[in-house]
Amino acid sequence: MPLVVAEPAAAYAERPRLVIDASVVAAALFDEIGAEAALSWMRGRRLCAPHLLDCEVANVALTKMRRGFDAGAVRVVVTLHELQPLLHFA
């Protein structure tokens, strides 16, 4: 006889949570060393982040612009703003 479970699978079992910080997001957004690893960690996960993540990433973008990194770094802030609905701030 098959096992019948009346409750749906827990949300964390389907998409485990992963707490990310600005360094992981910056690596992925700016295609830094470790970007592929960062993306693979985040793929398929429910992302949780500190409530200041957007400010921290904006600071990284501004610092990179001041140091001569691609001026398109400002787009990162816009991209992060678009991702906010997917993040669960802790």
N, C-alpha and C positions, 0 to 999 in steps of 0.2 A: 504494500500500500504506500503511495507517495506521501511525502510530508506536505501538508498544506499550512501555510502561514497566513494569518488574517491581516497582518500589518505590512505596510510597504517597507522596503529596505530603507535603512537609515540614510539620510542625506550625506553624511560623512563617508559612508561606504561607497556610494556612487561617485562622489567627487570629493576626495579627501581635502581637508583644509591645508593651506600653506601660508604661513605668515611671511610676508616679504618686506624688505626695507628698501630704502632709496638706492643702495648700491646695486642690488639685484635688478631693479627697474632701470637704472641708468645704464648698466651693462647691456641690457637688452635693447634699450632705445637708441643708444649711441654706438651700437655695434662694437663694443669694447671687447677686450680679451675676456673670454668667459661668457660671451653673449649666448652662444649655442647651449651651454650648460644651463644658463639662467632660463632660457626659453624652454628647455626640456623639463626643468623642474616645475615650471609654471603650467605647462600644457596639461589640460584635463583636470586641473585642480580648482578648487574654490579659493580664490585669493583673498587674504586678509592682510590689512596694512594699517600702520599707525595713522592717526587722523592728520598728521602733518606731512604725509608722504608727498602731496602735491607741492607743498612749499619746499621740501627738501630737494625734489627733482628739479624744480624751477631754479633753485640755487645752483645745482650742478650745471644746468643749462647756461645760466648767466656766467658762471665761472669759465666754462668751456668757451663761450663767446669772447670773453675778455682775453683769454689765452690764444685766441686766433683759430679756434675750432670752427668748423663750418657754421656760417651765420644762420643756417637753417635750423639751428638748435632751438630756436623759438618755437618751431613746429612741434617740438617734443612736449611743450607745455600744453599746446592745443590737443595733442594726441592723448596726453594724460587726462585732460578734462573730459575727453570723449570716453575714456575707459572707466571713469569714476562709478558709473552705475554697476560695473562688474566687480568692483572692489567692496569689501566689507571692512569698514574702518573699526579698529579696536580702541 
